[in-house]
Amino acid sequence: MADISHKTLGYAEAHVFHFDEYANAAARTGAAGLATADLKKIALQTDDDTFWMLKAIGPPLVWVQVMGTFYSQAEVQALITKAIPVGSVEMCMLTTAPTGWLFLNGETMGDATSGGDNASADYATLFALLKTTEVWGDHDTVTLPDMTDSFPMGAAASLGATGGAATEALADHTHTTPSHTLITAEIPSHEHTLRDLGYIALTYNSLVAEGALEGYIDKDHGSATSFDSGATGGGTGHEHGDTGSDGSATLDIIPPYVKMNYMIRYAAY
């Protein structure tokens, strides 16, 4: 028996030639009267709208599924709504919202009698979901969140509440550097010049042995003689931080970003 399966699929139609129809899998696998001439022919299983090709006569009959279930436009719409329910929020790189979506730009919306910026029976499902949310309106219309220059945050409560800022004001303030006593290791290496005022009754050898001085003293007369002490200190040059007052300023606290449009789903199509 030759026939054509015809089903409405969204905006198109499908036509599949098949030689027979079976009510279910049991009827198909138990079919009688099939011959070699029927091999590679297509049959329709009507309980799930699947198509099967006869591969071997057997017994038993061997069938191979060649096409899955066809869905009507209403069935496809129901599947999409289940996967992406009304009220879902997504991001896109489009300048015009696709069918079934509204940009979250602060406009109002409602059903056909609400008087909102987007007032239509098409928005009735979304309007019914949001109109009782206190933060979004007066229950006659709903003011959609304005996601312009904003980012979302998880809400434990107060769904739709806003907050935050792009900048932070830095008030007039003072920095103070604490006092600190330098130790030898922090002082840059240096020497001190000492001067013998008259004859000093110490010998060169004793000075060296005690490690107090390094140089010499003219021990034959009492004339004034200059000499240098040994080097001490091992630190390097350094600076102290700001110890004065700074004026007020405004700080940009926004991290790197890429701008996109947020949109909310109002219908399956």
Secondary structure, DSSP 4 states (H G I P E B T S, - for coil): --EEEEEEETTEEEEEEESEEESSHHHHHT--S--GGGTT-EEEETTTTEEEEEEE-SSSPEEEEEE-----HHHHHHHHHHHS-TT-EEEES-SSPPTTEEE-BS-EEESTTS--TEESGGGHHHHHHHTT-GGG-SSSSEE--B-TT------SSSTT-----SEEEE--EE--PPP-PPPGGGSBPB--EEEE-S-----HHHHHHHTS--S---TTS---EEEEPPPB--B--------SEE--EEEE-PPP----EEEEE-S--
